[in-house]
């Protein structure tokens, strides 16, 4: 199911389940206005058992590309004929460009990590180099950002997940990259991940499902940054928990805007300015 689009314009969409809450259509409309690009951007609700066919139908109907959100980032990886280096490393895709077969076929990228790191360092003013980072979850969200987090050269990254084997598989795929950047990378279960991390990043689906924070407050160092990749009402419980335990809370809205700018560049060949767009979204959120 899609939202209404304008005939004749290049069509893009955010594909996922759920998608009704997504701010991506507004963000890309603002980017298009800013850069003088003519396009439409829709929400594409994909049945849990019909992601590939839904996206393929959108492409066949004239779509030019789409962003991928939960829970389909691993499935999107399999749809791409060509992958960027960061998508190969992640094993997950959040941006598809529907290139024609004679141009090499569909192109898959992952802009999540670049968006997260830029939001942490440029927008939140927290440098990651030399820091201890705890990343929660072993789904497509965490897989997508781990490579960029490593490239920022923190001292340590612990990937913690309820199922240890899933975390170990993602860590194994990134070990060579981590060694190249001098980063200590390891996997852990949620209950034994350690304490006093400088940066906590929640990449689990706990927020979206309304579940509680899956780790103890002791994981936070004094004044730690605690960021949830979700935004809006879904992120509120995590942000409240972080605030109550002395951390600096941050939602995923900045990451969303920054990764969207990266995706826009993949599609349109121009990188929009994110500052005014993020400020406007923050102002609207505060007014609600």
C-alpha positions in Angstrom: 0.0 0.0 0.0 1.4 3.4 -0.9 0.4 7.0 -0.3 -0.7 9.1 -3.2 2.0 10.3 -5.6 2.1 13.0 -8.2 2.0 11.6 -11.8 5.1 12.3 -13.9 7.5 12.8 -11.0 10.3 10.4 -10.1 8.9 8.2 -7.4 10.7 7.1 -4.2 9.4 5.5 -1.0 10.2 4.2 2.4 9.4 0.5 2.6 8.8 -1.2 5.9 6.3 -2.5 8.4 5.2 -0.3 10.1 5.7 2.9 8.1 2.7 5.1 9.0 4.9 7.0 11.6 7.8 7.7 9.2 9.0 11.2 8.8 10.9 10.3 5.7 8.4 11.6 3.2 8.5 15.1 4.8 12.3 15.0 5.0 12.8 14.1 1.3 10.2 16.7 0.3 12.2 19.4 2.1 15.4 18.1 0.5 13.9 18.2 -2.9 12.6 21.7 -2.4 16.0 22.9 -1.1 17.9 21.4 -4.1 15.4 22.0 -6.8 14.8 18.3 -7.5 11.4 17.2 -8.8 10.3 14.0 -7.1 7.6 12.4 -5.0 8.2 10.3 -1.9 5.7 7.8 -0.5 5.1 5.3 2.3 5.2 1.7 1.1 3.7 -0.7 3.7 5.1 -4.2 3.0 3.3 -7.3 4.3 5.8 -9.3 6.5 5.7 -12.2 4.1 5.8 -10.1 0.9 8.5 -7.6 1.1 10.4 -8.5 -2.1 7.2 -8.7 -4.3 5.9 -5.3 -2.9 9.1 -3.5 -3.7 9.4 -5.1 -7.1 5.9 -4.0 -7.9 6.7 -0.5 -6.8 9.8 -0.5 -9.1 7.7 -2.0 -12.0 5.2 0.8 -11.6 7.9 3.4 -12.1 9.6 3.7 -8.8 13.2 4.9 -8.9 14.4 3.8 -5.5 13.4 3.3 -1.9 14.6 3.4 1.7 14.2 0.3 3.8 13.2 0.3 7.4 12.5 -2.4 9.9 12.3 -5.4 9.6 13.5 -5.8 6.0 17.1 -4.5 5.8 18.6 -8.0 5.6 16.0 -9.0 2.9 16.8 -5.8 0.9 20.4 -6.9 0.7 19.4 -9.9 -1.3 17.5 -7.8 -3.8 20.5 -5.8 -4.9 22.6 -6.8 -7.9 25.4 -4.5 -6.8 26.4 -3.4 -3.3 28.4 -0.5 -1.9 31.3 -1.4 0.3 29.4 -0.4 3.4 26.4 -2.5 2.4 28.7 -5.5 1.8 30.3 -5.1 5.2 26.9 -4.7 6.9 25.1 -7.5 5.1 22.1 -5.2 5.3 20.7 -2.5 2.9 18.6 0.6 3.8 18.8 2.3 0.3 17.9 0.7 -3.0 18.3 2.5 -6.4 16.4 0.7 -9.2 19.1 0.9 -11.9 18.2 -0.8 -15.2 19.7 -4.2 -16.0 22.0 -2.7 -18.7 23.4 -0.3 -16.0 24.2 -3.2 -13.7 20.9 -3.8 -12.0 19.6 -2.6 -8.6 22.2 -0.9 -6.4 22.1 -1.4 -2.7 23.7 0.9 -0.1 23.6 1.4 3.7 23.6 5.0 4.8 22.6 4.3 8.4 26.1 4.2 9.9 27.2 7.4 8.2 24.0 9.1 9.4 24.5 7.9 13.0 28.1 8.9 13.2 27.5 12.4 11.7 24.6 13.0 14.1 26.7 11.9 17.1 29.8 13.9 16.2 28.4 16.9 14.2 25.0 17.4 15.8 25.5 16.1 19.3 29.1 17.3 19.5 30.4 14.0 20.9 33.6 12.7 19.3 33.8 8.9 19.2 37.5 8.5 19.0 38.9 6.7 22.0 35.5 6.2 23.6 33.9 3.0 24.8 30.7 2.2 22.9 27.9 -0.3 23.7 25.6 -1.2 20.8 22.5 -3.1 21.6 20.8 -5.5 19.2 22.0 -7.8 16.4 19.3 -6.9 13.7 19.7 -4.9 10.5 19.9 -1.6 12.4 23.0 -2.5 14.3 24.6 -4.4 11.4 24.1 -1.3 9.3 25.9 1.1 11.6 28.7 -1.0 13.0 31.1 -0.4 10.2 30.9 3.4 10.4 31.2 3.3 14.2 34.4 1.3 13.8 35.7 3.8 11.2 35.3 6.6 13.8 37.9 4.7 15.9 36.5 4.3 19.4 38.6 2.4 21.8 36.1 -0.4 22.2 32.7 -1.5 20.8 30.6 -4.2 22.5 27.7 -5.6 20.5 25.2 -7.0 23.0 22.2 -9.0 22.1 19.7 -11.4 23.7 20.9 -14.2 21.4 24.7 -14.2 21.6 25.2 -16.2 18.4 23.6 -13.5 16.3 25.9 -10.8 17.8 28.9 -13.1 17.3 28.1 -13.5 13.6 27.9 -9.7 13.0 31.1 -9.2 15.0 32.9 -11.9 13.0 32.0 -10.2 9.8 33.5 -6.9 11.1 36.6 -8.2 12.9 39.1 -7.5 10.1 37.7 -4.0 9.7 38.0 -3.4 13.4 41.6 -4.6 13.5 42.4 -2.3 10.6 41.1 0.6 12.7 42.6 -0.4 16.0 39.2 -1.0 17.6 38.5 -3.7 20.2 35.3 -5.3 19.0 33.5 -8.1 20.9 30.1 -9.6 21.4 28.1 -10.2 24.6 24.8 -11.2 26.0 22.7 -8.3 27.3 23.1 -9.3 30.9 26.9 -9.5 30.9 28.1 -6.6 28.6 30.0 -4.7 31.3 29.7 -1.2 32.7 30.6 2.5 32.3 30.3 2.9 28.6 30.7 6.5 27.2 28.1 5.9 24.5 25.1 3.6 24.5 23.2 3.1 21.3 20.0 1.2 21.3 19.5 -0.7 18.0 17.0 -3.2 19.3 13.3 -3.3 18.5 12.5 -2.9 22.1 11.4 0.7 21.8 9.1 -0.1 18.8 7.5 -3.0 20.7 7.0 -0.9 23.8 9.4 -3.1 25.9 11.6 -1.9 28.6 15.3 -1.0 28.3 17.1 -4.4 28.1 20.3 -3.5 30.1 21.1 -2.3 33.6 21.8 1.4 34.3 25.4 0.4 35.3 26.2 0.3 31.6 26.2 4.1 31.6 29.3 6.1 32.6 28.6 9.4 34.2 27.3 11.8 31.6 27.2 9.1 28.9 25.4 9.7 25.6 22.4 7.4 25.3 20.9 7.3 21.8 17.9 5.4 20.6 17.8 4.8 16.9 14.0 5.2 17.1 12.3 8.6 17.4 9.0 10.0 18.5 6.8 8.2 21.0 8.6 4.9 20.5 11.8 6.4 21.8 10.3 8.2 24.8 10.7 5.4 27.4 14.4 4.9 26.6 15.0 8.6 26.7 13.3 8.9 30.1 15.4 6.0 31.4 18.6 7.6 30.2 17.7 10.9 31.8 16.8 9.3 35.1 20.2 7.6 35.2 22.3 10.7 34.5 22.9 10.2 30.8 22.4 12.6 27.9 19.4 11.3 26.0 19.1 11.5 22.3 16.6 10.0 19.9 17.2 8.9 16.3 15.7 11.9 14.5 19.1 13.3 13.7 20.3 10.0 12.5 17.2 9.7 10.3 17.8 13.1 8.7 21.5 12.5 8.2 21.1 9.1 6.6 18.3 10.4 4.4 20.7 13.1 3.1 23.2 10.3 2.2 20.4 8.3 0.5 19.2 11.4 -1.4 22.8 11.8 -2.7 22.8 8.1 -3.9 19.6 8.7 -5.8 20.0 12.3 -7.1 23.8 12.9 -7.1 23.5 16.0 -4.8 23.9 16.1 -1.0 21.3 18.4 0.7 22.0 20.5 3.8 20.5 18.9 6.9 20.8 21.7 9.4 17.5 23.6 8.7 15.6 20.3 8.1 16.6 18.8 11.4 15.9 22.1 13.3 12.4 22.3 11.8 11.6 18.7 12.8 12.9 19.3 16.3 10.8 22.4 16.6 7.7 20.6 15.5 8.3 17.8 17.9 8.8 20.2 20.8 5.5 22.0 19.9 3.4 18.8 20.1 
